[in-house]
Amino acid sequence: YVYVSAAGSDSNDGLSTGAPKLTVAAGIAALRNNRSDQCLLRRGDTFTATVTVNLSGRSSTHPMVVLGAYGTTTNARPIVTGGVRLQSGSNLVFQSIDFRNNNTLNGCIYAQNNGLGLRGSNILIEDCIARDYSQSFGQAYCFTSGSGVPGGTYWNDITIRRSTAVDSNGFHGQGLFIDAYGGQLTLEDFTLINCGTNDSQSHCVYIDKAVATASTPIITRVLCWPNYPTTANVSTTSEGVKSRQGAIMSDCHMAWCAIGFAIGTTDGDGSNDFVVLGTVQAKIDNCIVTNACGLTTAGAYGYGAWLLGIEGTGNYMRNCGFVNTLSTSS
């Protein structure tokens, strides 16, 4: 365990709460590659850091905690102004951090292109908050291919749960943007407020590309309110959830958006230009969309659900509710 505190010093070894490191960079630098080490920040403290990570944990059952928290649990999560640029690594956890934007990184956890091929597997983001990543191409949480798929960077087995994104509204801004993944993508108990309202390619959740070995994304208990408070217009195509790879989606709520959820190719021509999965499926139940009214000066769209290019058998949309939408589905 490596401890980091606002009352610490980087000359300390950081191996006890009585001798913590001072900076996030020093704490992460003390982590040992391919071990189940943990870098823990003291609750209630504030840090500024933009760090690059190329590390892995020991295994999927013994991951590395790149950033976590320690101290009295009644204190607030530690605040990190900045974020982590994740270039490569597997079996990694980011847990219980309050990330704030300082305009040095496009997201609090920005997993980026760093060459071709698989960049890492088994990434967990849990109990984190990302606030105000609103510069151009600002995505609160981002896993990007750089050069596209196939033949580009991708990440296997990504899980985001019990986390929040707030005010991620830059040009092409998203609360979550994933344009390259393999294995299983899982979003669970994930809240996105006032994200993706700036232009026609901004969304709360945007799942773009996958490699051929990927599974259909699982999206459970996700709350998307792209336009909150509701005093301003959103873009003509701002969705709560946009997943070109299909979705297994349940118990979700989308509100105050141009389109509640858009599942499938949604190119307008039914093609699979953006889809790598062999079969794009939609299995949707117990979801509700409220006030998908266009919310633009032109009043465009206003779909509760938009499904296009869905393939194969066993698809369904059941037990769903649509309130105050211009169109139930298209």
N, C-alpha and C positions, 0 to 999 in steps of 0.2 A: 504494500500500500504506500502510495506517495501522497502526502497531504500538502495542500496549498491554502494559505491564509493571507488576508490583507495585513496581518500582524507578523508575517513570517519574513524570512530572508533567503535569497537564493544561495547563500553560502551554507545554509543548513542542508542536511542530507534528505530532509523531507520524510523520513521513515517513521515519524511519530507525530502525534498532535502537538507535542511540546517543542518540536523543531521543524515546523513546516517550511516549505518553499514559499516564495512571495509571488511569483508569476506563473501563469498558466503554461507559458513556453518552457520554463524550467521544470515544471511538474511533468509535462509530457515527455520532455527530453530524458527524464529519469526512467521512463518505462522501458522494459526489456522486450525485444521482439520475440514473438512466438511463446510468450508467457501469459499467464492469467493475471497480470498486474492491473492495478487500478490507480488512476489519478483522481483524487477526491478534493473538491473545493469546499471550503467552509460555508455553511448556510449563513445567509445574512450579509455576506461580503460581496463586493463588486470588483470585477477584474476587466481589463482591456486586453484583448488578444486576437491576433489573426495568425493562426499556425497551420503548417502543412504537415500532414500525417501520412506516413508510409510504414504502417505497423500491422501486425496480426496477433490475435490471441492464440492460445495453445490449441484449442479445439472448439467445436460448437457447444460442447457442454462446459468448457472452461474458457470463456471468452475474456478478452481484455476490455476493461472499462476505460475508454479513452478520457471521458469526462463523467464524473459522478459527484455526489454530494455527501458531506458528513456533518455532524453536529446536531444540535437540538432540532427535532423535526417540526417543532412549532415555529421555527424561524423560516423566513422565505427562502426559496431556492437561491443558490448563488447566481449572481448576474454576470454574464460574460458579454461585454460589448465588443462585437466582432464575430468571429466564428472559426470553423475548422474547414480547411481545404483538404478533402480526403482524396488522395491520388491513387492509392492502392492499399489493400489489406483485407483480411478476412477475420471473422469471429470477433466483431467489435461492437461495443455497447456505448451509447450516449444516453445519459440518464439524469433526470431531475435538474436540468439547467434552464435558466431564464436567459435566452439569447436576445441581444439588442443590436440593431444595425448601427455601424459606424462608417458606412459607405466605403468599406475596404474589401467587401466580399459580397457576391451576389446571393448568398444564402447563409444561414447559420451553420448548416452542414452541407457543403457544396462538394459532392462527389463528382469529379471532373474527368475529362479525357486526359490520359497520360500515355499515349501509344495505342496499340491495337490489341484486341482480344479481351479476355476476362480480366477485370481489375480487382475483383474480390467477391467474397461470399459471406452470407450470414451476418447482415448488418441490422442491428436493433436500435431504434430511437424510441425512448420510452419516457413519459412524464416530463416532456420538455415543452417550453414555450418559445416561439420565434416571433419577434415583434418588429414591424416597420422596415422590412426589407423591400423598399419601394423605389429603389433606383432603377434605371433601365435594365431590363432582363433580370430584375430582382425576383428570385423565388425563395421563399422562406426555407424550404427543404428542396434539394435538387440533386438528381442523379442523371448526368448527361453523357451522351455518347461522343460528342465532339464531331466525329466524322461520319456518323450514321451507322445503321445496322442493316445487313450484316457487314462484317469487316471492320467494325469500330469497337470502341470501348463498351463494355457492359458490366452489370453488377448482378450477382445471383442472390436470391433469397433475401429480400428486403422486408422488414417489418417496422411499421410505425404504429404505436398504440399509446393511448392515454396522453396524447399530445395536442398542442394547439398552435395555430398560425393566425396572427392578427395583423391587419394593415399591410399586406404585401401587394402593392398596387402599381408598380412601375410599368414602363413600356414592356409588353409581353410578360407581365408579372403573373405569378401563380403562388398560391399557398404551397402546393406541392407540384413539382414538375419532374416527370420521369420519361426520358426518351430512349432509354436502353435498359432492359432488364432481362434476366433469365431466371429459371427456377420459379419460385413462388413470391409474388408481391402481395403483402397483407396489410390492409389499413383497418384499424380497429379502435373504436372510441377516440376518434380524431375530430377535432373541432376547428373549423376555418371560418373566420369572421372578417368581412370587408377585405377579401382577397380577390384579385383578378377582375378589376372593374375598369381598367384604363383603356384597352383597345380590343380589337376583334380577335386577338390571340391570347387573351387573358382569361384565366379560369381559376376557381378555387383548387380543384384537383385536375391535373392534365396528365393522362397516361398515354404516351404517344407510341413508341416502338418497343418491340421485344425481339429476342432471338428465337429460333425455331424450337428450342428446348423449354421455353417458358410455359407456365400454366396460366389459366385465366385468372386475373386479379380477384382477390377476395376483399370485399369492402363491407364492413359491418359497423353499424352504429356510428356513422359519419354524419356530422352536422355541417352544412355549408350555407352560409349567408353571405353571398358575394357583396351585397350592397346594404351595409348596416352602419350607421343609421340610414334611413331610406330617403334622405333629403336630396340625393344627387342621382343623375342618370348613370346607368352602366352601359357597357358596350353592347353592340347589337347581338353578339353571340356569346356573352359571358355565361358559362355554365357553372352549376354547382359541381358536378362531376362530369368530366369528359374522358372517356376511356375507349380509345380506338381498338383496344385488344379485347373488347367485351368485358363482362363483369359478372361475378356472383355476388350480388348485392342484397343486403337485408337490413331492416330496421334503421334506415337512413332518413334524414330530413333536409330538404333543400328549400330555401326561402329567399324572396326578393332577388330574383335572377331573371335573365332573359330566357334561359332554358334550364329546367331543373336538373335533368341528367341526360347526357348524349352518349349512347352506347353503340359501338360499332364503328364502321368506317367513316360515316358522316361526312363524306367528301362531296355529296350531292350527286354522285354518279354511280354509287354502289360498288366502286372498285376497291381493291385492297392496296392502294398506293402506299399507305402508311402502316400496313398490318403485316406481320411476319407469321403469326400463329396460323396453323393450318386451318383451324375452324374457329370462327369468332362467335362466341356464345353469349346469350343474355339470360341469366337466371335471377330474377328480381322479385323480391317479396317484402311485404310489410314496410313499404317506403311511402313517404308523403311529400308532396310538393305544394307549397303555398306561395301565392303571389308571384307566379312566373308570368309576368304581364308585359314583357318586352322591356319596360323601364328605360326606354330611350326616347329621344325627341321624336324619332320616326315611328316609335311603337313597334319595332321589328320583333319577329319571333314571338316569344311568350308561350313556348311549348312547355307542358309539364314534363314530357319525356319525348326524346327523339331517338329512335332506334333505326339503324340503317345498315345493310350488309350483314345481318345476322345469319349464320349458316348452321347446317347440321340439324340434329334432332334434340329433343328434350329442353328446348328453350321455353321460358314462361315469364309473364309479368302478372302477379296475382296479389290480392289483398293490399293494393296500393290506393292512395287517395290523392286527388288533385283538387285544390281549392283556389279559386280566383286565378285561373290561367286562361289565356286566350285560346289555347288549343290543348286538348288532353295529350295527344301524341301524334307523331308524324312518321 
